[in-house]
Each structure stands twice: as structure tokens, then as C-alpha cells.
Amino acid sequence: MAADGIDIGIGSGPGMAFMAKGAPAKAVAAMAGIPTNMALMVSYNSSIKSVDDLKGRRIGVTTVGSLTDWIGKRIGVVKGWGPRGIDIVAIGGMEPARAAMKVKEIDGYISSLESGFALEEAREWRVITTATPFVDHFITHVFFARKEVIEKRPQAVRAFLQAWFNTIAFMKANKAKTVDITAKVLNLSPAVIDRAYDEEIGIFSDDGVFDPKAVAALKQSFIEMGLLKGIPDDKVMFTTQFVPVKAGM
């Protein structure tokens, strides 16, 4: 976006903090609510059997300041261990995480729930918990658009969002077809996708509206993660000019 290489992108809710740091974009719609699509997983034969066993363990996340980083620290806070109750390690994506898990460099990893289900099916990893029990209000994913696009080509933003929310409406009304398509696209078994659908379909917003309680939780996460020193104004992070979106219109 900074290089004018794309107009619209999908990013995490915590990524809205970078709008307050001068990124040339704004969030234009909320895509997903609390992170029901994220999970903490461990090796299949790990001695870790429950969330209570995670205290003091080394848990891998994608990057510092990411959604996965926040979830790991959030688990520690909710359990009463404090934000450092779990030793968070920025390890990168799935491949380095799998390698690190095999050599016991990390005890667990936070990633997408469907990835955990797939590795559980292969008896490589086990899902210990989703993020759901530890988050009341949140915006996991949003759509960002470059400020210039918002100002000069708002119709392009509206067209994209309309197509997206039409797709979500279709997915919610057609489980079997959605599972079939998704399994092929992600190259995962229909059984894994069927299971993930039931867990995750509710995460998707129907209209893109930014829930005030979720926005407040996000702002607090910016401080907890050290991303910002103060609470940013809503107008710096996102615009409401494109929402709500009515599916089918």
C-alpha cells in the first residue's frame, strides 16, 4: 500500500494501529469479529494437555505485535499469569513453526484453526484451545484501502465490499458448497473444512460495521502490545462511509 502496489488489502484488526503511525490507508470495513479462527496447538504427543499446562511454556507466534502475539499474551492475562505468563517466541509462518516444534524449540504455536485441525488429522499436532474463551469483543480482520483510493475512487471500494459481503451471505446459506470449494482451494480434506466451517462461519461480519465495543478492545490491545503509547481517534484508524453493506444489493 505504501508503494501504491495495491488498492485494497486484508489485514488484522491490530494492524489498524499502523494507521495511527502514518500508514497511507484506513480500514473501510470490519471483516471478522472475535478470533474463533485462531487456535493454540501443540505436538500430538506433547505433555501439554490443557490450557493450564501452558504457563511458562514457549509458544510460537508469527511476528511481534501480531494478532497471534496478542492472543498468546491475552491467554496469560485471562489465566491470571500476566502478559509474560507464557513465553512468546516470534518464529514466523507455519513451516518454521513445524520445524521448531519437531526439535522442541517451541512447545506450541498459534495459527489458524483449520491448520490445527489438518495437523490433528495427520496426528502431528493437537489443538489445545481456540482463542474464543479469552476474547469477549474484538475485530480480528478488516479491509484496508489506500487513502487516495477512498478519496478519488470510492466506487471501487464499494464494489469490492459489495462482492465480498455477497460472498459471505452465500457461504452462510450454502454450507455444503462452501465446504466443497474451500477444501479444493486450500487443499485440505472435506472433513477438516466441515469441522472448521462450524467453528468459524460465525466470525464473518454480515455488513462490515465496526462494533464500538470491539473497537474499544482493539484500542486497549494497542497499548498492551506496545504498538502505541496513546489511544488513537477512530477517524485515524477507519472510516464508516462504506458501511453497513447490504448483501445482495
Residue pairs with C-beta under 8 A, 6 or more apart in sequence:
1 9
1 23
1 24
1 25
1 144
1 146
2 23
2 24
4 146
4 148
6 146
7 145
7 146
7 149
7 153
7 156
8 28
8 143
8 144
8 145
8 146
8 149
8 156
8 157
8 160
9 25
9 143
9 144
9 145
10 31
10 141
10 142
10 143
10 144
11 141
11 142
11 144
12 66
12 67
12 140
12 141
12 142
13 30
13 67
13 138
13 139
13 140
13 141
13 142
13 214
13 218
13 221
14 65
14 66
14 67
14 70
14 218
14 221
14 222
14 225
14 227
15 142
15 144
16 27
16 139
16 142
16 218
16 237
16 238
17 65
17 222
17 225
17 227
17 228
17 232
17 237
18 227
19 25
19 26
19 27
19 232
19 236
19 237
19 238
20 222
20 228
20 232
20 236
20 237
21 228
24 146
24 147
24 148
25 144
25 145
25 146
25 147
26 144
26 145
26 147
26 150
26 237
26 238
26 239
27 142
27 143
27 144
27 210
27 237
27 238
27 239
28 142
28 143
28 144
28 145
28 150
28 157
28 161
28 208
28 238
28 239
28 241
28 242
28 243
29 142
29 143
29 161
29 164
29 205
29 208
29 242
29 243
29 245
30 139
30 141
30 142
30 205
30 208
30 209
30 210
30 211
30 214
30 243
31 140
31 141
31 142
31 143
31 164
31 204
31 205
31 208
32 139
32 140
32 141
32 203
32 204
32 205
33 137
33 138
33 139
33 140
33 202
33 203
33 204
33 205
33 211
33 214
34 131
34 132
34 135
34 136
34 137
34 138
34 140
34 203
34 214
35 67
35 71
35 130
35 131
35 132
35 135
35 138
35 140
35 203
36 113
36 130
36 131
36 132
36 199
36 200
36 202
36 203
37 112
37 113
37 114
37 140
37 196
37 199
37 200
37 203
38 67
38 68
38 71
38 110
38 111
38 112
38 113
38 130
38 131
38 140
39 110
39 111
39 112
39 113
39 116
39 127
39 128
39 129
39 130
39 131
40 51
40 54
40 59
40 71
40 72
40 75
40 108
40 109
40 110
40 127
40 128
40 129
40 130
40 131
41 108
41 109
41 110
41 111
41 115
41 116
41 119
41 120
41 125
41 126
41 127
41 128
42 48
42 101
42 107
42 108
42 109
42 125
42 126
42 128
43 101
43 102
43 124
43 125
43 126
44 119
44 120
44 123
44 124
44 125
44 126
46 107
46 108
46 126
47 53
48 54
48 57
48 107
48 108
48 128
49 128
50 128
51 75
51 79
51 128
51 129
52 79
54 75
54 79
54 86
54 107
54 108
54 128
55 76
55 79
55 81
55 85
55 86
56 85
56 86
56 87
57 86
57 87
57 107
57 108
58 87
58 89
58 105
58 106
58 107
58 108
59 72
59 86
59 87
59 88
59 89
59 106
59 107
59 108
59 109
59 110
60 89
60 90
60 91
60 97
60 100
60 101
60 106
60 108
60 109
60 110
61 68
61 69
61 71
61 72
61 88
61 89
61 90
61 91
61 109
61 110
62 68
62 69
62 90
62 91
62 92
62 93
62 111
63 69
63 90
63 92
64 90
65 225
65 226
65 227
67 140
68 110
68 111
69 88
69 90
69 225
70 221
70 224
70 225
71 110
71 131
71 134
71 135
72 86
72 88
72 110
73 83
73 84
73 86
73 88
73 224
73 225
74 131
74 134
74 135
75 85
75 86
75 129
75 131
75 134
76 82
76 83
76 84
76 85
76 86
77 83
77 85
77 224
78 133
78 134
79 85
83 224
89 100
89 105
89 106
91 97
91 100
91 105
91 106
91 109
94 109
94 111
94 115
97 106
97 109
97 111
98 124
100 106
100 109
101 108
101 109
101 125
108 128
109 125
110 131
113 127
113 130
113 196
113 199
113 200
114 186
114 188
114 192
114 193
114 196
114 200
116 125
116 126
116 127
117 127
117 192
117 195
117 196
118 188
118 189
118 192
119 125
120 126
120 127
121 189
121 191
121 192
130 199
135 217
136 213
136 217
137 211
137 213
137 214
137 216
137 217
138 214
138 217
138 218
138 221
139 210
139 211
139 214
139 215
139 218
140 203
142 238
143 160
143 161
143 164
143 208
145 157
149 156
149 157
150 157
150 239
150 241
154 241
154 242
157 242
158 242
161 208
161 242
161 243
161 245
162 245
162 249
164 245
165 205
165 206
165 207
165 208
165 245
165 246
165 247
166 247
166 248
168 204
168 205
168 206
168 247
169 206
169 247
169 248
170 178
171 178
171 201
171 204
172 201
172 204
172 206
175 197
175 201
178 197
179 190
179 193
179 194
179 197
180 190
182 188
182 193
182 197
183 189
183 190
183 192
183 193
186 193
206 247
207 243
207 244
207 245
207 246
207 247
208 242
208 243
208 244
208 245
209 240
209 243
209 244
210 234
210 238
210 240
210 243
215 234
215 237
219 231
219 232
221 227
222 228
222 231
222 232
223 229
223 230
223 231
